[in-house]
Every structure is written in structure tokens, then in C-alpha cells.
Amino acid sequence: MTEVARWARPTGATTDPAAGPALGADEARSGRLRAAATVAQGLDANLSLVVKGAPAALRVAIVAALSGGHLLIEDVPGVGKTVLARTLALSLGAELTRVQGHPDLLPGDVTGVTVYDQRTGEWEFRQGPVFSHVVLLDELNRTPPRTQSALLESMDEQQVTVDGQTWPLPQPHLVLATQNPVGQLGTFPLVESQLDRFALCATIGYPDAATEARLAMHNGGRDAVAHLRPVCSVAEWAASISATAEVTVASPIAGYAVAITRATREAAGVRLGASPRASIALVRSAQAHALISGRGYVSPDDVTAMAVPSLAHRLVVDGDARFAASVVSGVLSALPAPRP
């Protein structure tokens, strides 16, 4: 993680017209971005204590927290998906509710149900676990499609409608979901509209031999989780999300992000490309990546760094997830990035 102090361009540096103003051009804005960067550094320190050998996955998780986007963590069992999600929620100082995915899970088990109160003679809505700042849906793809669809409204509109009544969700609202690779026993593929609502997707992967030996000696990251402390309050987390949105995005940079998204719709082997919602998520993720890299403006490198985590999981391709990632990488190789 870059030091917080590394913000403004060096004096006399060449101005990049695609970059926008240096952070120090607005002291009030500078203060907000510095505070958000401090939160990001705290998140990085906490996550690094628990999840070893996966810096790319940690970066994606921090970007999700700062950009206000939902995060899907997809990988084989036992590599730390749930631990990463729990550590992120604990570090944000937010209320966490957990839903364990299984084939018998009903939509009402997630959103809540309306029940009749015999004492008052009235119908009463009892909130489900989705009414929380951070919701951990463990092994989401072990739930049937009808239960997955119960999340569509809450993830996109930050509200839940039950029996004709609409209930707002706490803000900020972050959904952290884990899933095992499609094709494992007892899994249901996530529908396209569900995948499209996850701003980012991270994979952890197997650690190297030395890291795995350290995990084996210390019971993985569970002992470290027990001693973690939040790095911010919910109000500070919300302020960090707002500050991230102030990171400057020049028109050529936004155009570059959109061009990447649009190119996935025409790539060979792709049956369904990335949506306009994906373009928005890519730009927001690039803003967060720029912030934690010590800049108050988005560069082309921020967009390319977040392209695969933002886009690959949304593509419907003829191959598997690895092919989807290669499609996005191929698009990045073919499209020229804007330069000064």
C-alpha cells in the first residue's frame, strides 16, 4: 500500500491532461481523500495480518469497500474466502450478519417476512439478515435461483420490498458473497443478473509452500481475527466512499473504460458481454484504486488494473472463468490506452 503522504505531483512535473488536477489543488478535498486513504491503509494492515499470500485479492476487497460495490469471492474450498469476508467486515467497524447458503434456503430467510401478531391483531414485518451494513452470504451458489433472486433488489436499489411495502436498507450496504467453482457438487450457477450486481470478483488461490506452512502452524488466520480491531466507524467508512467518488476521472479515461467494456461484447467466444452497469463499476473501482495508490486522479493504469476483477465474472463465455479473464486481458492488449 502506498504511503498516504504521496499525493501531489512533484513541482514542475509535466501536466497530464488525462489525469486532472493534483490532489493539493483543493485543500478540503485533499483532507477528505487523505482520510479515506488512511482508512484504506488500515484495511490493508488488518487484512494482511489474516489472509497471507494473496495481495491481489486483498487489493480488490479494499477497492470494493471504498467504492461502495458488492464483492464476490470465488475459489475452491479451504483457501480463506469466508475469513477474508469476515475480516473486512470486522475492520470496517460495521454490523455483520451471515447467511449460510444451502438448497433449502428461502427468499424470506434473507429479506424477512411479514407475520401476524395475535396480541395486536396486526401484520408485522420482521427484518431478515439483509438488513445490515455488511451481509456475508457464504456459499451463495449453494442456494437455489429463487433465493438468489431475492437479492436483486437489495443489491441494486438498496431496499427490500415485501408484501407490497418497501423498506430501506442501512447505509452503507455491502454484500460479501463467497461461492465455490460452478460444477462442484450441490452448486447452482449464479444467474447473469445476479453476477452483474457484483461490482468486483476476487480469487484467492493456493498459497505458496512457505506461506501454507505458516498457516498450518498458526491455525490459519482465525487466531489473528480474534485480536483484530476496527480501523474506522461506519460514519468514517461512509465518508470514505463519498471521498472516493471525488477522485478525478478525465473524459479520455472514462472513454477508455467504456471502450474496454464495449469491446467485450464483440470478442470471440463471448455470448454475453459486460453491461453499462459494468462500465460504471469499472470507473468507480478505478477511482478507489487510484486513491489507495496515492493519487487524486485516475490514470489508465488504474483502469487496466481493475478491468479483470470488474468485468470477467460478468461475461457469459463458451469456456470457463479463466477464458473470461483471458478475454478481458486480450481486450486490454488490443486497445490503446490514453496518454498525454
For each residue, the residues with C-beta under 8 A, 3 or more apart:
1: 40 41 44 45 292
2: 6 292 293 294
3: 6 294
4: 7 34 37 38 41 294
5:
6: 2 3 294
7: 4 22 23 24 30 33 34 37 294 295 296
8: 22 23 24
9: 13 22
10: 13
11:
12:
13: 9 10
14: 340
15: 19 340
16: 19 299 340
17: 250 252 340
18: 250 252 253 299 300 338 339 340
19: 15 16 248 250 295 297 298 299 340
20: 248 249 250 296 297 298
21: 25 26 248 296 297
22: 7 8 9 25 296 297
23: 7 8 26 29 30 33 295 296 297
24: 7 8 27 30
25: 21 22 29 30
26: 21 23 29 30
27: 24 30 31
28: 31 32
29: 23 25 26 32 33 246 296
30: 7 23 24 25 26 27 33 34 296
31: 27 28 34 35
32: 28 29 35 36 239 242 243 246
33: 7 23 29 30 36 37 243 246 247 291 296
34: 4 7 30 31 37 38
35: 31 32 38 39 236 239 240 243
36: 32 33 39 40 66 239 240 243 244 291
37: 4 7 33 34 40 41 291 292 294
38: 4 34 35 41 42
39: 35 36 42 43 66 231 232 236 237 240
40: 1 36 37 43 44 62 66 240 288 291 292
41: 1 4 37 38 44 45 292
42: 38 39 45 46 91 231 232
43: 39 40 46 47 61 62 65 88 91 92 231
44: 1 40 41 47 48 58 62 292
45: 1 41 42 48 49 231
46: 42 43 49 50 87 90 91 228 231
47: 43 44 50 51 58 61 62 84 87 88 91
48: 44 45 51 52 55 58
49: 45 46 221 224 228
50: 46 47 80 83 84 87 221 224 225 228
51: 47 48 54 57 58 80 83 84 87 204 221
52: 48 207 211 214 215 221
53: 207 208 211 212
54: 51 57 58 80 84 204 205 207
55: 48 58 59
56: 59 60 202
57: 51 54 60 61 73 84 202 203 204 205
58: 44 47 48 51 54 55 61 62 84
59: 55 56 62 63 289 292
60: 56 57 63 64 71 200 201 202 309
61: 43 47 57 58 64 65 71 73 84 88 202
62: 40 43 44 47 58 59 65 66 288 292
63: 59 60 66 67 69 200 285 288 289 292 306 309
64: 60 61 67 69 70 71 174 199 200 285 288
65: 43 61 62 88 92 174 237 240
66: 36 39 40 62 63 240 241 244 288 291 292
67: 63 64 199 241 244 281 284 285 287 288
68: 172 174 241 244 284
69: 63 64 198 199 200 281 284 285
70: 64 155 174 175 176 177 197 198 199 200
71: 60 61 64 85 88 174 175 176 177 198 199 200 201 202
72: 140 177 178 179 195 198 200 201 202 313
73: 57 61 81 84 85 176 177 178 179 201 202 203 204
74: 81 178 179 180 181 201 202 203 313 321
75: 79 81 178 180 181 203 204 205
76: 79 180 181
77: 180
78:
79: 75 76 204 205 206 207
80: 50 51 54 83 84 204 220 221
81: 73 74 75 84 85 178 204
82: 85 86 136 138 178
83: 50 51 80 86 87 220 221 222 225
84: 47 50 51 54 57 58 61 73 80 81 87 88 202 204
85: 71 73 81 82 88 89 136 138 176 178
86: 82 83 89 90 96 136 225
87: 46 47 50 51 83 84 90 91 221 225 228
88: 43 47 61 65 71 84 85 91 92 134 176
89: 85 86 92 94 96 134 136 174 176
90: 46 86 87 93 96 225 228 230
91: 42 43 46 47 87 88 228 230 231 232
92: 43 65 88 89 133 134 174 230 231 232 234 237
93: 90 230 231 232 233 234 236 237
94: 89 132 133 134 172 174 234 237
95: 132 133 134 170 234
96: 86 89 90 132 133 134 135 136
97: 129 130 131 132 134 135 136
98: 129 135 136 138
99: 105 109 110 129 135 136 137 138
100: 105 138 139
101: 105 137 138 139 140 141 142 143
102: 105 139 142 143
103: 142 143 144 186 188
104:
105: 99 100 101 102 109 110 143 144 147
106: 109 110 147
107: 110 111 146 147 149 150
108: 111 112 113 128 150 162
109: 99 105 106 128 129 147
110: 99 105 106 107 128 129 130 137 147 150 151
111: 107 108 128 130 150 154 160 162
112: 108 125 126 127 128 130 131 160 162 167
113: 108 125 126 128 162
114: 123 124 125 126 162 163
115: 123 124 126
116: 122 123 124
117: 120 121 122 123 124
118: 121
119:
120: 117 124
121: 117 118
122: 116 117
123: 114 115 116 117 163
124: 114 115 116 117 120
125: 112 113 114 162 163 165 167
126: 112 113 114 115
127: 112 130 131 167
128: 108 109 110 111 112 113 131 160
129: 97 98 99 109 110 132 135
130: 97 110 111 112 127 135 151 154 160 169
131: 97 112 127 128 160 167 169 170
132: 94 95 96 97 129 135 170 173
133: 92 94 95 96 170 171 172 173 174 234
134: 88 89 92 94 95 96 97 174 176
135: 96 97 98 99 129 130 132 173 174 175 176
136: 82 85 86 89 96 97 98 99 176 177 178
137: 99 101 110 140 143 151 175 176 177 178
138: 82 85 98 99 100 101 177 178
139: 100 101 102 142 143 178 179 180
140: 72 101 137 143 148 177 178 179 190
141: 101 148 179 180 182 187 188 189 190
142: 101 102 103 139 180 186 187 188
143: 101 102 103 105 137 139 140 147 148 188
144: 103 105 147 148 188
145: 148 149 188 191
146: 107 149 150
147: 105 106 107 109 110 143 144 150
148: 140 141 143 144 145 151 188 190 191 194
149: 107 145 146 152 191 193 194
150: 107 108 110 111 146 147 153 154
151: 110 130 137 148 154 155 175 194 197
152: 149 155 156 193 194 197
153: 150 156 157 159 160 161
154: 111 130 150 151 157 158 159 160 169 173 175
155: 70 151 152 175 197 198
156: 152 153 197
157: 153 154
158: 154 168 169 171 173
159: 153 154 166 167 168 169
160: 111 112 128 130 131 153 154 166 167 169
161: 153 164 165 166 167
162: 108 111 112 113 114 125 165 167
163: 114 123 125
164: 161
165: 125 161 162
166: 159 160 161
167: 112 125 127 131 159 160 161 162
168: 158 159
169: 130 131 154 158 159 160 173
170: 95 131 132 133 173
171: 133 158 238
172: 68 94 133 234 237 238 241
173: 132 133 135 154 158 169 170
174: 64 65 68 70 71 89 92 94 133 134 135
175: 70 71 135 137 151 154 155 198
176: 70 71 73 85 88 89 134 135 136 137
177: 70 71 72 73 136 137 138 140 198
178: 72 73 74 75 81 82 85 136 137 138 139 140
179: 72 73 74 139 140 141 182 187 190
180: 74 75 76 77 139 141 142 184 187
181: 74 75 76 184 187 321
182: 141 179 187 189
183: 187
184: 180 181 187
185:
186: 103 142
187: 141 142 179 180 181 182 183 184
188: 103 141 142 143 144 145 148
189: 141 182
190: 140 141 148 179 194 195
191: 145 148 149 194 195
192: 195 196 272 314 316
193: 149 152 196 197
194: 148 149 151 152 190 191 197 198
195: 72 190 191 192 198 313 314
196: 192 193 275 277 278 314
197: 70 151 152 155 156 193 194 277
198: 69 70 71 72 155 175 177 194 195 201 313
199: 64 67 69 70 71 281 284 285 310
200: 60 63 64 69 70 71 72 281 285 306 309 310
201: 60 71 72 73 74 198 309 312 313
202: 56 57 60 61 71 72 73 74 84 309
203: 57 73 74 75
204: 51 54 57 73 75 79 80 81 84
205: 54 57 75 79
206: 79 212
207: 52 53 54 79 211 212 215
208: 53 211 212
209: 212 213
210: 213 214
211: 52 53 207 208 214 215
212: 53 206 207 208 209 215 216
213: 209 210 216 217
214: 52 210 211 217 218
215: 52 207 211 212 218 219 220 221
216: 212 213
217: 213 214
218: 214 215 223 224
219: 215 222 223
220: 80 83 215 223
221: 49 50 51 52 80 83 87 215 224 225
222: 83 219 225 226
223: 218 219 220 226 227
224: 49 50 218 221 227 228
225: 50 83 86 87 90 221 222 228
226: 222 223
227: 223 224
228: 46 49 50 87 90 91 224 225
229:
230: 90 91 92 93 233
231: 39 42 43 45 46 91 92 93
232: 39 42 91 92 93 236 237 240
233: 93 230 236 237
234: 92 93 94 95 133 172 237 238
235: 238 239
236: 35 39 93 232 233 239 240
237: 39 65 92 93 94 172 232 233 234 240 241
238: 171 172 234 235 241 242
239: 32 35 36 235 236 242 243
240: 35 36 39 40 65 66 232 236 237 243 244
241: 66 67 68 172 237 238 244 245
242: 32 238 239 245 246
243: 32 33 35 36 239 240 246 291
244: 36 66 67 68 240 241 247 284 287 288 291
245: 241 242 284 287
246: 29 32 33 242 243 296
247: 33 244 287 288 290 291 295 296 297 298
248: 19 20 21 296 297 298
249: 20 253 254 283 286 287 297 298
250: 17 18 19 20 253 254 297 298
251: 254 255
252: 17 18 255 256 338
253: 18 249 250 256 257 283 286 298 299 300 303 338
254: 249 250 251 257 258 283
255: 251 252 258 259 338
256: 252 253 259 260 300 303 335 337 338
257: 253 254 260 261 279 282 283 286 303
258: 254 255 261 262 279
259: 255 256 262 263 335
260: 256 257 263 264 282 303 307 311 328 331 332 335
261: 257 258 264 265 273 274 275 276 278 279 282 311
262: 258 259 265 266 273
263: 259 260 266 267 331 334 335
264: 260 261 267 270 273 274 311 315 327 328 331
265: 261 262 270 273 274
266: 262 263 270 273
267: 263 264 270 273 327 330 331
268:
269: 317 318 319 323 327
270: 264 265 266 267 273 315 316 317 318 327
271: 316 317 318
272: 192 315 316
273: 261 262 264 265 266 267 270 315
274: 261 264 265 278 279 311 314 315
275: 196 261 278 279 314
276: 261 279 280
277: 196 197 280 281
278: 196 261 274 275 281 282 310 311 314
279: 257 258 261 274 275 276 282 283
280: 276 277 283 284
281: 67 69 199 200 277 278 284 285 310
282: 257 260 261 278 279 285 286 303 306 307 310 311
283: 249 253 254 257 279 280 286 287 298 303
284: 67 68 69 199 244 245 280 281 287 288
285: 63 64 67 69 199 200 281 282 288 289 306 309 310
286: 249 253 257 282 283 289 290 298 302 303 305 306
287: 67 244 245 247 249 283 284 290 291 298 302
288: 40 62 63 64 66 67 244 247 284 285 291 292
289: 59 63 285 286 292 293 298 302 305 306
290: 247 286 287 293 295 296 297 298 299 302
291: 33 36 37 40 66 243 244 247 287 288 294 295 296
292: 1 2 37 40 41 44 59 62 63 66 288 289
293: 2 289 290 302
294: 2 3 4 6 7 37 291
295: 7 19 23 247 290 291 298 299
296: 7 20 21 22 23 29 30 33 246 247 248 290 291
297: 19 20 21 22 23 247 248 249 250 290
298: 19 20 247 248 249 250 253 283 286 287 289 290 295 302 303
299: 16 18 19 253 290 295 302 303
300: 18 253 256 303 304 337 338 339
301: 304 305
302: 286 287 289 290 293 298 299 305 306
303: 253 256 257 260 282 283 286 298 299 300 306 307 337
304: 300 301 307 332 337
305: 286 289 301 302
306: 63 200 282 285 286 289 302 303 309 310
307: 260 282 303 304 310 311 328 331 332
308: 311 312 325 328 329
309: 60 63 200 201 202 285 306 312
310: 199 200 278 281 282 285 306 307
311: 260 261 264 274 278 282 307 308 314 315 328
312: 201 308 309 315 321 324 325 327 328
313: 72 74 195 198 201 321 324
314: 192 195 196 274 275 278 311
315: 264 270 272 273 274 311 312 324 327 328
316: 192 270 271 272
317: 269 270 271 320 323 324 327
318: 269 270 271 323
319: 269 322 323 324
320: 317 323 324
321: 74 181 312 313 324 325
322: 319 325 326
323: 269 317 318 319 320 326 327
324: 312 313 315 317 319 320 321 327 328
325: 308 312 321 322 328 329
326: 322 323 329 330
327: 264 267 269 270 312 315 317 323 324 330 331
328: 260 264 307 308 311 312 315 324 325 331 332
329: 308 325 326 332 333
330: 267 326 327 333 334
331: 260 263 264 267 307 327 328 334 335
332: 260 304 307 328 329 335
333: 329 330
334: 263 330 331
335: 256 259 260 263 331 332
336:
337: 256 300 303 304
338: 18 252 253 255 256 300
339: 18 300
340: 14 15 16 17 18 19
